[in-house]
Amino acid sequence: MPAEEQTYAAAGVSLATADAIVERLRGAVSSTRTSNVEGAFGAFAGLYALDERRLLAASTDSVGSKLVLARRAGRLRSCGADIAAHGINDVLTTGADPLFFLDYVAASTIDPEQVADLVDGAADVCRAAGCAILGGETAELPGIYREGEIDFCGTVVGVVDRDRLVDGSRIADGDVVVGFPSTGIHCNGFSLVRRIVGDGPFDADLLLPPTACYLDGVRALRCRADVRGLAHVTGGGIAGNLARVLPEGLGAVVDPDAWTRPAVFGWLAQSGVSEDELRRVFNIGIGYCAVIPAAEATAADLVIGRIESGVEGVAWSDR
């Protein structure tokens, strides 16, 4: 193991700064709020009342620095899949069905083949999800982007009937947390991964599997269980994201031994990333969480935790 512990902060990314930015922008965002806006600022997806019955759910994000390694490996198409799946997973936390996707591609010098790979990858996921790509923007911005690199962002908008809305408010003491396995790192933590890899060769199959889309899995679960909360495990890991959907006065206790982690997290540990940092930054093998009544969990469900009163946020059962 390297003498120097590998951390996200040392790679140049601060999760605390990200949280501070959200707080800094809260006032400006709140000042634009209209009577159609519902839900709290900072959720996985924003909610806007289309009419008395239906709510629009919307989310915007980027692939991030995973693109640097994907470009080196010739796997930009998988990054297109990443951003479409990521956006769909975000709006799905409200119970919404995805309607459409918009993309933004930017580079110092646009390479048409790279753009085509990204959009083709997004289209793969959108077709399977029944989500239309309406269009987007391609920008050539020398002086802003480094030569040779490319950026890819996406917005997904979905719709949910008010009586099908999932917002965490009905989560109760004694409910269980069901986990959906990740395909690997997904899109978060790649600044740290890149610091470990450096300029040397790397295993693209290990590091670059595209983000899983959880639409079908969540739909199937909702057909047989009362899904009371949904969390997309992105930056901040399981603890940071599951806590976002828990009502005041309730917390979750998660068992980190309840599932088998993909091999990439063993590689990260061997590369000098501590267990605490793995849990704080990465999904460690669980890409999505659902909260359901304990009586409705079946042998097919991967139960990774339970809801308890008196617990603050998310606690680990081995700590």
Residue pairs with C-beta under 8 A, 6 or more apart in sequence:
1 270
1 271
1 272
2 271
2 272
4 10
4 272
5 272
5 273
5 274
5 277
6 192
6 195
6 196
6 268
6 271
6 272
6 273
6 277
7 192
7 273
7 274
7 277
8 14
8 15
8 189
8 191
8 192
8 277
8 280
8 281
10 192
10 195
11 191
11 192
11 194
11 195
12 191
13 191
13 192
15 235
15 236
15 240
15 280
15 281
18 235
22 41
22 42
26 41
26 42
29 41
30 41
35 49
36 48
36 49
36 50
37 46
37 47
37 48
37 49
38 47
38 48
38 49
38 55
39 46
39 47
39 94
39 167
42 244
43 93
43 94
43 244
44 59
44 90
44 91
44 93
44 94
44 231
44 232
44 244
45 57
45 58
45 59
45 90
45 91
45 93
45 94
45 96
45 158
46 57
46 58
46 59
47 55
47 56
47 57
47 94
48 55
48 56
48 58
49 55
49 56
50 56
50 159
52 162
53 161
53 162
54 159
54 160
54 161
54 162
55 94
55 96
55 159
55 160
55 161
55 162
55 165
56 96
56 157
56 158
56 159
57 91
57 94
57 96
57 157
57 158
57 159
57 160
58 91
58 155
58 156
58 157
58 158
59 87
59 90
59 91
59 155
59 156
60 87
60 153
60 154
60 155
61 83
61 86
61 87
61 90
61 153
61 154
61 187
62 83
62 151
62 152
62 153
62 154
63 70
63 79
63 82
63 83
63 86
63 151
63 152
63 153
63 187
64 187
64 188
64 190
64 191
65 190
65 191
65 194
66 79
66 82
66 185
66 187
66 190
66 193
66 208
67 76
67 79
67 149
67 150
67 151
67 152
68 149
68 190
68 194
69 190
69 193
69 194
69 197
69 202
69 204
69 207
69 208
70 76
70 78
70 79
70 208
71 114
71 148
71 149
71 150
73 202
73 204
73 208
75 204
75 208
76 114
76 117
76 118
76 121
76 150
77 117
77 118
77 120
77 121
77 124
78 121
78 208
78 209
78 210
79 118
79 121
79 152
79 210
80 117
80 118
80 119
80 120
80 121
80 122
80 123
80 124
80 125
80 152
81 121
81 122
81 124
81 125
81 210
81 211
82 121
82 186
82 187
82 210
82 211
83 103
83 122
83 152
83 153
83 154
83 187
84 101
84 121
84 122
84 123
84 124
84 125
84 126
84 129
84 131
84 154
84 156
84 213
85 125
85 210
85 211
85 212
85 213
86 154
86 186
86 187
86 211
86 232
86 234
87 98
87 101
87 154
87 155
87 156
88 98
88 125
88 129
88 131
88 156
88 158
88 213
88 215
89 211
89 213
89 214
89 215
89 232
89 287
89 288
90 156
90 232
91 98
91 156
91 157
91 158
92 98
92 158
92 214
92 215
92 218
92 230
92 232
93 166
93 230
93 231
93 232
93 245
94 158
94 160
94 165
94 166
94 167
94 230
95 160
95 164
95 165
95 166
95 222
95 227
95 230
96 158
96 159
96 160
97 130
97 158
97 159
97 160
98 126
98 129
98 130
98 131
98 156
98 157
98 158
98 215
99 131
99 132
99 157
99 158
99 159
100 131
100 132
100 133
100 134
100 156
100 157
101 122
101 126
101 131
101 132
101 133
101 134
101 154
101 155
101 156
101 157
102 133
102 134
102 135
102 136
102 154
102 155
103 118
103 119
103 122
103 133
103 136
103 137
103 152
103 153
103 154
103 155
104 136
104 137
104 138
104 139
104 151
104 152
104 153
104 154
105 115
105 118
105 119
105 136
105 137
105 138
105 139
105 150
105 151
105 152
105 153
106 138
106 139
106 140
106 141
106 144
106 145
106 150
106 151
107 114
107 139
107 140
107 141
107 145
107 149
107 150
107 151
108 140
108 141
108 142
108 143
108 144
108 145
108 146
108 147
108 148
108 149
109 140
109 142
109 147
110 138
110 140
111 150
114 150
115 138
115 150
118 150
118 152
119 133
121 210
122 133
122 154
123 133
125 131
125 213
126 132
126 133
128 213
129 213
129 215
131 156
136 154
145 151
160 166
166 227
166 228
166 229
166 230
167 229
167 245
168 228
168 229
168 245
168 246
168 247
168 291
169 247
170 226
170 228
170 229
171 228
171 229
171 245
171 246
171 247
171 250
171 291
171 307
172 228
172 250
172 293
172 307
173 250
173 307
173 308
173 309
174 293
174 294
174 306
174 307
175 228
175 291
175 292
175 293
175 294
175 306
175 307
176 291
176 292
176 293
176 294
176 297
176 301
176 303
176 305
176 306
176 307
177 242
177 252
177 254
177 289
177 290
177 291
177 303
177 304
177 305
177 306
177 307
178 221
178 289
178 290
178 291
178 292
178 297
178 301
178 302
178 303
178 304
179 258
179 259
179 286
179 288
179 289
179 302
179 303
179 304
179 305
180 212
180 214
180 217
180 218
180 286
180 287
180 288
180 289
180 290
180 302
181 212
181 259
181 262
181 285
181 286
181 287
181 302
182 212
182 233
182 262
182 283
182 285
182 286
182 287
183 209
183 210
183 211
183 212
183 262
183 287
184 206
184 207
184 208
184 209
184 262
184 264
185 193
185 207
185 209
185 264
185 282
185 283
186 211
186 212
186 234
186 283
186 287
187 211
187 234
188 234
188 235
188 281
188 282
188 283
189 235
189 281
189 282
192 273
192 281
193 207
193 268
196 268
196 271
196 272
196 273
197 207
206 263
206 264
206 267
207 264
211 287
212 287
212 288
214 232
214 287
214 288
217 288
218 227
218 230
218 288
218 290
221 227
221 290
221 292
221 301
224 296
224 298
225 292
225 293
225 296
225 297
226 292
226 293
226 296
227 290
227 291
227 292
228 291
228 292
228 293
229 245
229 246
229 289
229 290
229 291
230 245
230 288
230 289
230 290
230 291
231 241
231 242
231 244
231 245
231 288
231 289
231 290
232 241
232 287
232 288
233 241
233 242
233 283
233 286
233 287
233 288
233 289
234 241
234 283
235 281
236 280
236 281
237 278
237 279
237 280
237 281
237 282
237 283
237 284
238 254
238 279
238 283
238 284
238 286
238 289
238 314
239 254
239 279
239 280
239 313
239 314
239 316
240 280
240 314
241 289
242 252
242 254
242 289
242 314
243 251
243 252
243 313
243 314
245 291
246 252
246 307
246 313
246 314
249 309
249 310
250 307
250 308
250 309
250 311
251 307
251 308
251 309
251 310
251 311
251 312
251 313
251 314
251 315
252 291
252 305
252 306
252 307
252 308
252 311
252 313
252 314
252 315
253 305
253 306
253 308
253 311
253 314
253 315
253 316
253 317
254 304
254 305
254 314
254 315
254 316
254 317
255 304
255 305
255 316
255 317
255 318
256 279
256 284
256 316
256 317
256 318
257 318
258 302
258 303
258 304
258 305
259 285
259 286
259 302
259 304
260 285
261 284
261 285
262 285
265 278
265 282
265 284
265 285
268 278
268 282
269 275
269 278
273 281
278 284
279 316
286 304
289 304
291 307
292 301
294 306
297 303
305 314
305 317
